[in-house]
């Protein structure tokens, strides 16, 4: 058994791994044309330290040569992009030659780096850097380079207003990535290439499916001749996938309890009476959310499958008779969305059934169904990327 002291460390390692995987995916293309990792491991810290010293002395005009040399020796990286972006802003040349895709990728990469610095201890930061130095540009976390670029961004911040996109970038590099991504989310700069790329990136991840699962309980209310079975409690288990507004689930529902009235069952060419019963439903259910408001969703569901009724003879070595019917189940759904990606749903449905039995009690009839369901859906990669983008 793991001790309680081990759990936070394991949890942080998993969080770190997910962050670095995002960063690695974003920057895999950037390291294909670099010199050897060992060469950059030695050179990049020297370039970063030299740039930090120039910034500390206020000599930003001497940056271009060092930046060219750094890129020539080690290729593209987030720290290098950061200095160039700040330089363009300081010279009034924003956004310069950067594409909107590169800008968004590097903003996300900086956010990953910033979160590691803000949330991990010195020892954990060092371990992270040793494991993922290439993805971090071989520049140590919370180094003098990081501090000097942050100070440079803060000094320039007062010269811009929130209506200018430069302001958002300076907020990012001042240590406020939440403000940067909130600005993009609120479309503060409509028509800008970066805003369009951001919306496309968000939409891309929002379309990703999620694993969906849950349990529920309810009551099954038969009609017509099926009333011989009587009202029955039910237990539901379901699992499947969720797209943005639609759930596709395999549903298994179990019903239990004695029949309401004695059931006539044909056994060995004679009619016997019993009240032993089991039932259930197995099928595919599609739920479509049509209306969304703050914390609530409303929609419809439809499911198709088979309904089962199991009648058991009341004796020591009983005969069991199982009846099945194609089933169509549909109705409205009302959902309360929970903060932890869970939800509570109330589903009121109607079963169209076709049970037929002519050698004993009739099973003709349909049924109403009312269910209270707890569900949970998530896609760790999707959630992590959307969170990184401010959602």
Secondary structure, 3 states (H helix, E strand, C coil): CCCHHHHHHHHHHHHHHHHHHHHHHHHHHHHCCCCCHHHHHHHHHHHHHHHHHHHHCCCHHHHHHHHHHHHHHHCCCHHHHHHHHHHHHHCCCCCCCCCHHHHHHHHHHHHHHHHHHHHCCHHHHHHHHHHCCCCCCCCCCCCHHHHHHHHHHHHHHCCCCCCCHHHHHHHHHCCCHHHHHHHHHCCCCCCCHHHHHHHHHHHHHHCCCEEEEEEEEEEEEECHHHHHCCCEEEEEEEEEEECCCEEEEEEEEEEECCCCCCEEEEECCEEEEECEEEEEEEEEEEEEEEEEECCEEEEEEEEEEEEEEEEECCCCCCCEEEEEEEEEEEEEEEEEECCCCEEEEEEEEEEECCCCCCCCCCCCCCEEEEEEEEEEEECHHHHHHHHHCCC
